[in-house]
Amino acid sequence: MAILVVDDDPVQCRLLEAMLQKFGYEVLVRDNGEAALSLICGADSARIDCVILDLVMPNLDGLGVLARLRQAAVKVPVIVQTAHGGIDNVISAMRAGAVDFVVKPVGAERLHVSLRNALNTSALEGEIARWKRSRAGTLGFADIITKSANMQAVIRLAEKAAGSTIPVLIAGESGVGKELIARAIHGSSERRTKPFVAVNCGAMPENLVESILFGHEKGSFTGATERHTGKFVEASGGTLFLDEVGELPAAAQIKLLRAIQEGEVEPVGARRPVKVDVRIMSATNRDLIADVKAGRFREDLFYRLHVFPITVPPLRGRPADIPALARHFLARFAAEEGKRIRLIAPEALRLFAAYPWPGNIRQLENALFRAVVLAEGDTLSGAEFPQIVAQLKAQEGGQAAVRSVGIVGEDELDPGLAVEAAPLQPEAHPATATAISASAPDSLPLLDAMGEVRPLEEIEAELIRFAIAHYRGQMSEVARRLRIGRSTLYRKLESLGLDGEGAECGSEAVAAERQGRKIA
């Protein structure tokens, strides 16, 4: 999460920056109100999750910044701070839209609590607003939670599709958010005031597919006691979203092709067709090209639907999104369940990074829901995710993966967990073995607990520690395996602050070899 610090005092800025980085936040600093507004509202605006704003600044002061943010309808939470903690300042800042008020110099614990409350409140308000937009059919691309470059490319592609009525086919594994992309395209298009009708083609009984899609007349078949308009007519003027379109039976595929080509549908038992104006968006988790070659899906219908393809990557392909999505679900379920849960522990985030998420975002959502129900404190730890721990343990090398993320020791694992959660089968999820082996003790995690890339110096230090332990302090072998000279290795030990870690890293041989080098 990105925190913007706005203060004209450089000493105070450095103190806050160090404090916030210690909490694990990304920190941006600006020394005046105009620069802060440019970063928040300008053409090159960045995603800011919270602002810590000084009230007393030259030119544009803190109250002026708050007023401009209100005019621009920016909802970012703002914590104001000043050296003057009078009641008048507090009232003025709160009336101007601040969520909290701290007095300089603020203590680390006070600032941490204030930030946590502000971010949780903001997440809950955002979720409520997103729910309202979803009900109104006006979800936009800003409602898609992502920090991944892969998903940013998908969103840019979807934004181009939103400016047209071109048929869109969204491909991706089950649970990646295909319908959310479709709703965002509809909510950003000229049809956003018209209906968005979603149909799950795989959930319709085969003998009722035509009736559900195209409608039927009263008495047209046994049980048709009322006239039914059908989903095409229901969506007329708006968007019809055909989820899992590859599951349609052959007979329905023929009628769907005609409906798309002619812009009209023929209800079951009707004497004449009905004109419809519908934009078609479809989604599938199948390989439709393979289905076409196998004769399971009509080739002509495929080319009608596959005009503007969009492929949504799986969650394991965008690990940077996992912490943000987890916090989003936590805020939502904690509010729904009436739980005062404020934080996901770093150990749980490391567990999320080690797990391949075969069920993608839907599985992550359900895991957070269960964890919120189980939780008894105000923090979600690894103990609230026993199914994930059990599934990691069930894989080859999974026990090492569980230990490597620091969730629980081998002797602490509940043997009943493997029964509670059925183990994943490697052949069903080929990415599982790769994800788990990447978390083994002889591998290094590239992401930190916040889902950001770790500093190179930190990774290098961890690699050297592991190599020394692995080769039992034989420094010549360590240097050879790392492909560096021994003198270079000793310099790195000193520069990385590992010079005094001989006993921890390997054996007494390390210290003895160093001593021998110094004497020589």
KADA-V592301 format. One line per field, one symbol per residue. psi: psi as a letter, one per 20 degrees, with the letter a starting at -180 (. if undefined). burial: I if it has 9 or more other C-alpha atoms within 8 Angstrom, else O. Layout:
BEGIN
psi = ???
burial = ???
END
This chain:
BEGIN
psi = qppppopiohghghghggghhhijqppqpqjrhghghhhgiahlqrophqpopphoqqdoaghhggghhghikpjpqpoqqriokqhgggggghhijqirpqpqpqqggghggggggghggggghhgghhgghghikkqahiiooqjphghhhgghghhhhhjrjpppooqrrpjikghggghhggijrijhirqooppohijpphijgggggirqqpjhrpimiqpphqhghhjpicpponqlhiiprghhhghggghggikqqoqpjqhqrppqnpppprqqjrnhghhghijippghhghhhlgnqpppqrhiimhhiggghghghggghhghikqmpiqpqhhhhhghhiqimhjbhhggghghgghghhqiajppahhjlhgggghghhrpjhghgghhjkgqrhiipoiihhhhopqqphhhnhighghghijrhjqppiqahjjqpqqhhgggghggggggghkkjnhghggghilrqhhgghghgghjkjhjkghhheaihghghgghhhg.
burial = OIIIIIIIOOOOIOOIIOIIIOOOIIIOIIIIIOIIIIIIIOOOIOOIIIIIIIIOIOOIIIIIIIIIIIOOOOOIIIIIIIOOIOOOIIOIIIOIIIIIIIIOOOOOOOIIOIIIIIIIOIIIOOIOOIOOIIOOIIIIIOOOOIOIOIIIOIIOIIIOIIIOOIIIIIIIIOIIIIIOIIIIIIIIIOIIOIIIIOIIIIOIOOOOIIIIIIIIIIIIOOOIOOIIIIIIIIIIIIIIIIIIIIOIOIOIIIIIIIIIOOIIIIIIOIOOIOOIOIIIIIIIIOOIOOIIOOOOIIOOIIOIIIIIIIOIIIIIOIIIIIIIIIIIIIIIIIIOOOOOIIOIIIIIIIIOIIIIIOIIIIIIIOIIIIIIOOIOOIIIIIOIIIIIIIIIIIIOIIIIIIIIIIIIIOOOOOOOIIOOIOIIOIOOIOOIIOIIIIIIOOOIOOIIIIIOOIOOOOIOIIIOIIIIIOIIIIIOOIIIOOOIOIOOIIOOIIOIOIIOOIIOIIIIIIIOIOOOOOOO
END
